[in-house]
Amino acid sequence: MNAGELLINTVQPTLHMHEVYAHELSADLDDHQMDALPGPGHENTPRFTIGHLCTGAALTRWVLENPDEDQIGQLDIPDIYSELFLRRGPADRRTPQTSSHAPSREHLIKEFTRQHQLLANIVRNSPDELLESPCTWKLGHILTRHADLVMFVCSHEALHLGQLASWRRAQNLPPAMVRMINGKPTS
């Protein structure tokens, strides 16, 4: 088993759980709620959060496919996702924008799953040398290898899904994780 297969076998269950959790966190939200801002500290709307996670997975895949490039090129993601959801790291403090062209909740969940599938394929087929090689990025002084960047996807998604769970509490909505724990997820 190569390093890519070992890595994806390690992270894929977490990525799948994130897909299920994102679905549960948004399953009972209407279109208005998908763009609701309850107040300070909750600037990321549900639509932005899930769309942003799609761009994060697409960006990670692009880095793995283009390890020698300094500038990010075109991502394999619908253009509206880059326009509305792509950020340039923690220092990018732009607030989410609403748009009449924003993807639906259903499209966001499908794209999130698609991005995970594409990421899994590239990781699985990445040579050991690539995954162990240095990766230049904003947190490269802490997470130095391309394999570390893949692991960061799981942390990044968990962080944002936790923010979405907090957003639900601020909206007085029931916890989505309970449905998952009770084995009664929303279809």
C-alpha positions in Angstrom: 0.0 0.0 0.0 1.5 3.4 -1.0 1.4 6.5 1.2 -1.6 8.0 -0.7 -3.7 4.9 -0.2 -2.8 4.8 3.5 -3.5 8.5 3.9 -6.9 8.4 2.1 -7.9 5.3 4.0 -7.2 7.3 7.2 -9.1 10.5 6.2 -11.9 9.2 4.0 -14.2 8.1 6.9 -13.8 11.6 8.4 -14.6 13.3 5.0 -17.7 11.1 4.7 -18.8 12.0 8.2 -18.4 15.7 7.2 -20.6 15.2 4.2 -23.3 13.6 6.4 -22.9 16.2 9.0 -23.1 19.1 6.5 -26.3 17.5 5.2 -27.8 17.2 8.6 -26.7 20.7 9.6 -28.6 22.2 6.6 -31.4 19.7 5.9 -34.1 21.6 7.8 -33.0 25.1 6.6 -35.1 27.0 4.1 -33.4 29.3 1.5 -33.7 32.4 3.8 -32.0 30.5 6.7 -29.2 29.4 4.4 -28.2 33.1 4.1 -29.1 34.3 7.7 -26.6 36.1 9.8 -27.7 35.8 13.5 -25.1 38.3 14.7 -21.5 39.1 15.6 -19.3 36.0 15.7 -21.6 34.2 13.3 -20.7 35.9 10.0 -20.4 32.7 8.0 -23.8 31.7 6.8 -24.7 28.0 6.2 -24.6 28.6 2.4 -21.2 30.2 2.7 -19.8 27.6 5.1 -20.6 24.6 2.9 -19.6 26.4 -0.3 -16.3 27.5 1.3 -15.6 23.8 2.3 -16.1 22.9 -1.4 -13.5 25.4 -2.4 -11.1 24.2 0.3 -11.2 20.6 -1.0 -10.8 21.8 -4.6 -7.9 24.1 -3.7 -6.1 21.2 -1.9 -6.6 19.0 -4.9 -5.2 21.7 -7.2 -2.1 22.0 -5.0 -1.5 18.2 -5.2 -2.0 18.3 -9.0 0.3 21.3 -9.4 2.9 21.1 -6.7 5.5 23.2 -8.5 3.1 26.2 -9.2 3.4 29.3 -7.1 0.1 30.9 -8.2 -3.3 29.2 -7.9 -4.9 28.4 -11.2 -8.4 27.5 -12.3 -10.1 25.2 -9.8 -12.4 22.4 -10.9 -15.4 23.9 -9.3 -18.4 25.9 -10.6 -17.3 29.5 -11.2 -19.9 30.9 -8.8 -18.3 28.9 -6.0 -15.0 30.7 -6.5 -16.8 34.0 -6.7 -18.9 33.6 -3.5 -16.9 31.2 -1.3 -13.2 31.2 -2.0 -11.2 33.0 0.6 -7.4 33.7 0.9 -6.9 32.4 4.4 -7.8 33.5 7.9 -6.7 37.1 7.3 -9.4 37.4 4.6 -12.2 39.0 6.6 -14.7 39.6 3.8 -18.2 38.7 4.9 -20.3 36.3 2.8 -22.4 37.9 0.0 -25.8 36.8 -1.0 -26.5 36.3 -4.7 -29.5 35.3 -6.8 -27.1 32.9 -8.5 -26.0 31.2 -5.4 -26.2 27.4 -5.5 -29.0 25.7 -3.7 -28.5 23.6 -0.5 -28.9 20.4 -2.5 -26.2 21.6 -5.1 -23.8 22.5 -2.3 -24.1 19.1 -0.7 -23.6 17.3 -4.0 -20.6 19.5 -4.8 -19.1 18.9 -1.4 -19.4 15.1 -1.9 -18.0 15.5 -5.5 -15.0 17.5 -4.2 -14.2 14.8 -1.6 -14.4 12.1 -4.3 -12.0 14.0 -6.5 -9.7 14.7 -3.6 -9.7 11.0 -2.6 -8.7 10.0 -6.1 -5.8 12.4 -6.4 -4.5 11.5 -2.9 -4.9 7.8 -3.5 -2.8 8.1 -6.7 -0.2 10.6 -5.4 3.3 9.3 -5.3 4.9 8.9 -1.9 7.5 11.5 -2.9 4.9 14.1 -3.5 3.0 13.5 -0.2 6.3 13.6 1.8 7.6 16.7 -0.1 7.6 20.2 1.4 4.4 22.2 0.7 4.6 26.0 0.5 1.4 27.5 1.9 0.3 29.8 4.7 0.6 27.2 7.5 3.7 25.5 5.9 5.8 26.4 8.8 3.6 24.2 11.0 2.3 21.6 8.5 5.2 21.2 6.2 4.4 18.3 3.9 1.7 17.8 1.2 0.3 15.0 3.3 -0.1 17.5 6.2 -2.1 19.7 3.8 -4.5 16.8 3.2 -4.9 16.2 6.9 -5.6 19.9 7.3 -8.7 19.6 5.1 -10.2 17.4 7.9 -9.4 20.0 10.6 -10.6 22.9 8.4 -13.9 21.2 7.7 -14.4 20.2 11.3 -13.7 23.8 12.4 -16.3 25.3 10.0 -18.9 22.6 10.6 -18.5 23.3 14.3 -19.2 27.0 13.5 -22.3 25.9 11.6 -23.5 23.9 14.6 -23.0 27.0 16.8 -24.9 29.0 14.2 -27.8 26.6 14.6 -27.7 27.1 18.4 -27.8 30.8 17.9 -30.9 30.3 15.7 -32.6 28.1 18.4 -32.6 25.1 16.1 -32.2 21.5 17.3 -28.7 19.9 17.2 -28.1 18.1 13.9 -25.6 15.6 15.5 -28.4 14.1 17.6 -30.1 12.7 14.5 -26.8 11.1 13.4 -26.2 9.6 16.9 -29.8 8.2 17.1 -29.3 6.7 13.6 -32.2 8.8 12.2 -30.5 11.1 9.7 -32.7 13.3 7.4 -33.1 11.7 4.0 
